[in-house]
Amino acid sequence: MNTIETVRYAPAKEYIKDHCFFRYAGLWHFFSISGTRGCSWLDVGSEEAISHSTSPDLVHWTFQGHPVQASQHEGYGDEHMAVAPFVVRGGDDRFYMFYSGWRHPNKKPNFSLDGHHQCIYLAVSNDLYEWRIPESVAFGGINVVEGEPIVGRDPHVLRDEENGRWLLYYTQEYMGKRPQAIGVAVSSDLMNWRHLKPALVWAGPRRPFSPCESPFVLRHPRTGKYILLLNWDYAVSDSPLQFAETQPLPFPSGLDYPPGAVAGSGEGWEAVGVGFAREVIEFEDKKYFSGVFGKDGEMKLGFTRFEWTDDFLQLAEYNVMRNPLK
């Protein structure tokens, strides 16, 4: 019998990676990076759009198409790629999808980082099916009230109700290095943003990939503290604006290069433990991590149930050993 814990889903002929969920009118809406099965982001045509699927129960999925795609407009911030969506509902009852737009003119067979650029984009919808990009965002990404446009990827948005504001977290370069920080910006209306200091500057051990990718922030239901979840690590803070120290997650997670793969090549890696790019959702009074499972070019969506403890969380009884990747 199919259950949430045994789900492995990706649209036909595609793989998934960074993703998000929004539950509305009895349906789960799943938005994800859309990759071409058997390829990677280094290949032309792969990870250049965002896929949309729906489900009543997180088990049975219906593919709805690719509502957001790279613009293919020369010089635009999203000219070549549209990846890593995150959806919230604003005070005006519209839906806002934040995602990363990339310029990357040199994919295979002549792969190069020359001309590579990342920024945060925004699309708006009334129904979660049809999306439009506001004119003010179309060329260079979301509006910043002061300073430079937001350069980064993997956006995550949190509503800070106590202070009447929205907080945007994203993977950020720091001091000119590879993404080694979690940037944060603040807005009252989801359209106009102001830079704040980084919420976290990485000071932990070396990881197989950037340690600050795929941030997810939530509040612990018992302590009220804020938890920043990353692929291999987490941090806890009284403030959503500053996370001073990270700790390794107490269970296998993330992604790594298996024996035989070329470490650092960007290809040939596979998910570990409960997967990577995790989101946190609740369904029928149970809490789940979603995650990306499988090998590079074949990744699918899966779920792992967890329970809150007095100070953090733990995997539920069936645990990762009984929830295999394959």
N, C-alpha and C positions, 0 to 999 in steps of 0.2 A: 504494500500500500504506500502510495506517495504521501510524504509528510513534509512539513516545512524544513525539518532537519536534513532531509535527503534530497532537497531540490538542487539541481545543477542546470541553470538556464542561461542561454544566450540566444538572440534571434538567429534564424537560419543563416548559415554561411558567414556568421559574424562571431567576434569575441567581444567581451565587455571588460572594462577596467573601472576607473573612478566613476562613481554613480551616486544617485540619491533617490529618495522616495517621497511621495506626497499622497496622503490618503484623502480622498474627496468623493462624496456622493456614493459611498459604498465600494469604491474601487481603489486599489493601490496603483499609483502611477510610478513607473520605474524609468528613470532617465539615465543614460550611460554613454560613455565613450563608445563609439561604434568603430570597431576594427574589422578588417577583412580577415576571415579565418585563414590561418596558415601564414599570415604576414605579421608585421610589426609596425610601429609608428614610423620607422625609417623608410617604409615602402610607399610609393605614390598610390593614392586612393584609400589609404588606411588611416583611421583616426582623424577624419576630415569632416565628421558630422556627429550629431548626438542622436541616439536612438531612443524611442519611446515605446514602452510596453505596458499593458494593464493586466491586473489580476484581482479577483474578488477575495483570494485566500492566500496569496503569496506562493501558491503551488502551481496553479494552472495559469499560463501566461498567453496573452494575445499581443502580437506585434502590431504597433500602430504607425510605424514609419520613422522618418528622420525630420523632425520639425525644425531643427536648427542645423545649418551647414556653414562651412567656411564660405566667406563672401566671394572669393576669387577676384576681388577688386584690387588692382595693383596698388601697393603702398598701404593698404588698410591693415589694421592690427590683427584682423582675423582672415587675412588673405588666403592662407593655406590650411589651417586647422582650427577646429572647434572642439574643445575637450573639457572633461571634468565639471559637469553641471551640478548646481545646487539650487533647489526651488523653495521659496517661501511665499506666504500669502500676506500682502500688505494691508494696511488699514483701509485702503480703498477697495478691498475685496478682489483686486487683481492679483495675478500670480507673477512672480518675478524669478526668472532663471538667471543666475550668475554662472558664468563659465569662463574658461580661459581661451582667448583667441591667440593664435600663433601665426607669425610670419616665418616660414621655413622654406626658402626657395630651392634648397639643394638636398633632395631625398636621393635614394638609390636610383641609378647605379653610381652616381657621383656624390655620395653623401658628404655633407660638410655643414658645420655650424655657422659658416659665413652668412650674414644676413638674418640670423635667428633672433627672434624677439617674441616675448610673451607679455600679454596684458589681460586685465579682467574685463569681460564684456557682460552685457545685460540684454535679455529679451523679456518681453512682457506679453501676458496672455489673459484672456477672460475665461478660458475654459480648459486649459492645460493641453489642448490639441493644436490650436493655431497660435503661433508666436510671431511677434514682430520686434525688430530692433529699433529703439528710438533713434531719431536722426542725430541727436546730440551725442550718441554713443558710437554710431556706425563707423567712424573713421579710426578713432584711437582708443576706444574703450570707455569705461564709466567716467562720469563727471567728477573731477576733484576740485573742490572749492579753492584751495591754495596749494601751490607746489606742483610737482611733476605728476604725470599720470601714474597709476598704480602698475608697476611692473612685477609680474609674478604669475602663479598658476594655482590650481586646486582650491578654489574659493569655498568657504563655508560661512554661513550667515547665522548669527544668533540674535534673538530678540531679548534685549535687556529691559524688561518691563519696569523694573524698579526705577530706572533712570530715563525711561521714555526714549530709548534709542535702539538703533540696530548696530551690530558690530560685525564687520567683515574681516575674517581671518583668511590668510593666503600664504602659500609658500613663496618666500622672498629671498632674493640674493642679499648678502650682507657683506659690506666692505669689499665688494667686487668679486666675491667668491661664488662658487656654486651655491644653489639655494641652501642656506644654513640658518635660516631664521623663519619665524612665523610673524609676518606683518599683520597689522590690524588697523582698520579705518573705521570711522564712526559716521552715522547718518541719522537724520530724523525722518526721512521720507523714502529711503531706498534708491533715490536718484542722484543725490548730491552728497559727496563724501569728503571727509577731511582726514588727513594722515594723522596717526598717533605713533608713538614709539613702538618698536617691535615688541610683541607679547612674549617672545622667547628668542634668545640667541643661543644657538646650539653650542654646548660645552661638553657633551657626552662623548662616548666612544665612537670609533669609526663604524659605519654601517655599510652594507653592500651597495645601497643607493642613497640618495639624499635623505638624511634622517628627518627632515622637516616636511616631507611630502604628506598629502592627504590628511590635513588636520580636521579634527571633529571636536567641538567643545560642547559640554553639557554640564548640568548641575547634579551633584549627588543628592538623591531624594531625602537622605537622613541628615547629612552634615551641612547641606547647603553650599558646600565648597564647589568650585569650578574644576572640572577635569578636562584636560587637553589630551586627547588620544592621537597618537601617531602610529606609524606602521610597526615599530618595534618597541616604542616607549610611551610613557605617559607622564604628566605633571599635574599637580594639584595646587590650587591657590584660593585665597579668600577673594581675590579680585579677578574679573575676567580680562583685565588689561595687562597683567604681568604674571608670568609663570617662571619662577627663578631656577628651578632644578628639575631634571627629568630622572625617571627610574625605568629600568626595563620592565616590560609587561610580565606578569607572573605566569605566562603560558606562551607556547610557541606561536609566532605570528610573523607577518611580513613577507618578504620574498628574498631569494638568494640564487646564486649560480650553483647548480649541481655539478658533481664531478664530470669533467669532460667539456663543460662550457667555458667560454673565454670570459673571465671576470672583467667587468668594466666595458664590455663590448656593447651593452644595451640590448643584447639579444640572448636567447637561450636560457633565461632564468625561469624559475617556477615559484609558485606560492608555497608558503610554509605555514603549518599549523592551522590557525583560524583565518588565514588569508591576509589580504592587505586592502587598503582603501576602504576601511570599515565604516559603516554607518550604524547608528543605534536606533532601533524601532521597537514599538510595543504593539502586540496583537493578541487579543483574547487573554489579557492579563499576564502575558509572558513577554519577557524582554529578549531581544535577539541582536547579535551582531550580524549585519550583512558583511560579506567579504568577497574578494575575487579569488577564485580557486583554479588550480590547474597550471599548465605550462604556457610559456610565452607563445602567443598566437592562437591559443586554444582556450583562453580563460572564460570561466562561467561564474554566474552568481550562485552563492550558497549562503546558508545561515547557520549560526551557532548560538544556542540559547545560553543566557547567563543570568545570574542572580546578584542582587546588591548585597554587600556585607556592610558592617558598621562603618568601615572607613574606605572601602573601594568596591570591588566586585570580584566574582569568581565564576568560572564556567559551570554550567548546570551539570547534573549528575552524569549524563551520557558522555560528556567531554569529548575533546578532539580525537582521542584514540579510537572512539567509536563513531567518529564522523569523518571518514577518510576523504582525501582530496579527489580520488578518482571517481 
